[in-house]
Amino acid sequence: MVHRAFRIAYDGTSYHGFQRQPDVPTVEEAIFDACRALDVLAPDADKPDGYAAAGRTDAGVSALAQTIALEAPDWLAPRALNAELPADVRAWAVADAPAGFHATHHANRRVYTYHLYAPADESDRAARSIDDDRFRAACEALSGTHDFHNLTPDDRNTERSPSLDVRREGDYLVCTVSAGGFARELVRRLVSLARDVGTGDEPLAKIDRALASEPLPGHEGIAPAPPEPLVLTDVQYPDLTFETDEEAAASARAVFERRRIDRRTDARVAGQVADGIR
């Protein structure tokens, strides 16, 4: 057996988050089921030996580079895992990990990407107009070391040092948020607050209020942005070198390309219905 780390991509829209929960589908449970089917996890065992994951994504959040590590037989490659994983969960790269490696504690950077629908013109009457400069100013103000107790349901360990970068891609503002680690729902609440500043619903001064030591009253609270536009895009480890399993990566690309086509078709059908209602 060797300690091995795997990159896992998944479409989170059908799952109640990454972390295993009773009675609902999760990505982690799908991974454990695959390990049981491959006899890597005993039927009566709770989880594989040495198992840990880089983080816990919320329900609806997807991933490109979620990372798990476990004690694995030499033959356990990403393509072997994929033989037992559901189609919307794909292993695609692997690295041999040193003794004592922990996928959670040894990550030194995590990167999330949020795709905020924000058309540059006002042709879409269903979308709120967002001022790019105001949105960028909000992201800049939220970057750096702060106590984010007003932007997470966590009640401890709320000081973090995120960096928020923004670029426009057509009708989307793409917000990349990176940090050593994140409190629960922090990325989605950061985007939510920046969006509200960008639309003019909140002044830039609301950020100072949110970062102050006093708790926000309920009516001033900041709800998380929707989870579906959020992707865990990278987890960095200083001592790991991942090798892409070309067969597994090709399988993953095919799966997600098919999903891209299906969703474009869904959008086209919904658009015909919306445009036809008079």
ChimeraX attribute file (.defattr): number of C-alpha atoms within 10 A of each C-alpha:
attribute: neighborCount
match mode: 1-to-1
recipient: residues
	/A:1	10
	/A:2	14
	/A:3	21
	/A:4	25
	/A:5	28
	/A:6	26
	/A:7	24
	/A:8	22
	/A:9	26
	/A:10	26
	/A:11	21
	/A:12	24
	/A:13	15
	/A:14	15
	/A:15	21
	/A:16	18
	/A:17	21
	/A:18	26
	/A:19	17
	/A:20	17
	/A:21	13
	/A:22	7
	/A:23	6
	/A:24	10
	/A:25	17
	/A:26	20
	/A:27	29
	/A:28	20
	/A:29	17
	/A:30	18
	/A:31	24
	/A:32	21
	/A:33	19
	/A:34	20
	/A:35	22
	/A:36	18
	/A:37	16
	/A:38	15
	/A:39	11
	/A:40	19
	/A:41	19
	/A:42	14
	/A:43	13
	/A:44	7
	/A:45	10
	/A:46	9
	/A:47	20
	/A:48	17
	/A:49	14
	/A:50	16
	/A:51	18
	/A:52	18
	/A:53	20
	/A:54	21
	/A:55	20
	/A:56	18
	/A:57	22
	/A:58	20
	/A:59	20
	/A:60	19
	/A:61	24
	/A:62	30
	/A:63	22
	/A:64	19
	/A:65	24
	/A:66	25
	/A:67	24
	/A:68	23
	/A:69	25
	/A:70	23
	/A:71	18
	/A:72	21
	/A:73	13
	/A:74	10
	/A:75	8
	/A:76	17
	/A:77	19
	/A:78	23
	/A:79	20
	/A:80	15
	/A:81	21
	/A:82	21
	/A:83	15
	/A:84	18
	/A:85	20
	/A:86	15
	/A:87	14
	/A:88	19
	/A:89	24
	/A:90	28
	/A:91	30
	/A:92	28
	/A:93	23
	/A:94	23
	/A:95	18
	/A:96	18
	/A:97	21
	/A:98	13
	/A:99	9
	/A:100	9
	/A:101	21
	/A:102	20
	/A:103	24
	/A:104	18
	/A:105	14
	/A:106	15
	/A:107	21
	/A:108	13
	/A:109	16
	/A:110	22
	/A:111	22
	/A:112	22
	/A:113	22
	/A:114	25
	/A:115	18
	/A:116	21
	/A:117	17
	/A:118	24
	/A:119	20
	/A:120	17
	/A:121	11
	/A:122	12
	/A:123	9
	/A:124	11
	/A:125	9
	/A:126	7
	/A:127	12
	/A:128	16
	/A:129	19
	/A:130	23
	/A:131	16
	/A:132	18
	/A:133	10
	/A:134	19
	/A:135	24
	/A:136	21
	/A:137	15
	/A:138	25
	/A:139	27
	/A:140	15
	/A:141	17
	/A:142	23
	/A:143	18
	/A:144	14
	/A:145	12
	/A:146	15
	/A:147	17
	/A:148	26
	/A:149	23
	/A:150	23
	/A:151	26
	/A:152	21
	/A:153	13
	/A:154	14
	/A:155	10
	/A:156	11
	/A:157	11
	/A:158	19
	/A:159	14
	/A:160	19
	/A:161	18
	/A:162	25
	/A:163	18
	/A:164	24
	/A:165	15
	/A:166	18
	/A:167	12
	/A:168	15
	/A:169	14
	/A:170	11
	/A:171	13
	/A:172	15
	/A:173	22
	/A:174	20
	/A:175	23
	/A:176	23
	/A:177	24
	/A:178	23
	/A:179	19
	/A:180	17
	/A:181	21
	/A:182	23
	/A:183	18
	/A:184	16
	/A:185	18
	/A:186	23
	/A:187	26
	/A:188	24
	/A:189	21
	/A:190	25
	/A:191	26
	/A:192	19
	/A:193	26
	/A:194	28
	/A:195	27
	/A:196	20
	/A:197	24
	/A:198	25
	/A:199	17
	/A:200	16
	/A:201	10
	/A:202	14
	/A:203	15
	/A:204	19
	/A:205	11
	/A:206	16
	/A:207	18
	/A:208	12
	/A:209	14
	/A:210	21
	/A:211	18
	/A:212	15
	/A:213	13
	/A:214	10
	/A:215	14
	/A:216	16
	/A:217	8
	/A:218	7
	/A:219	6
	/A:220	12
	/A:221	14
	/A:222	18
	/A:223	15
	/A:224	17
	/A:225	20
	/A:226	16
	/A:227	19
	/A:228	16
	/A:229	17
	/A:230	25
	/A:231	25
	/A:232	24
	/A:233	19
	/A:234	18
	/A:235	24
	/A:236	17
	/A:237	15
	/A:238	9
	/A:239	12
	/A:240	16
	/A:241	14
	/A:242	15
	/A:243	13
	/A:244	16
	/A:245	16
	/A:246	13
	/A:247	11
	/A:248	21
	/A:249	18
	/A:250	11
	/A:251	18
	/A:252	23
	/A:253	14
	/A:254	12
	/A:255	17
	/A:256	18
	/A:257	12
	/A:258	12
	/A:259	14
	/A:260	12
	/A:261	11
	/A:262	12
	/A:263	12
	/A:264	12
	/A:265	12
	/A:266	11
	/A:267	12
	/A:268	12
	/A:269	12
	/A:270	12
	/A:271	11
	/A:272	10
	/A:273	10
	/A:274	10
	/A:275	9
	/A:276	8
	/A:277	6
	/A:278	4
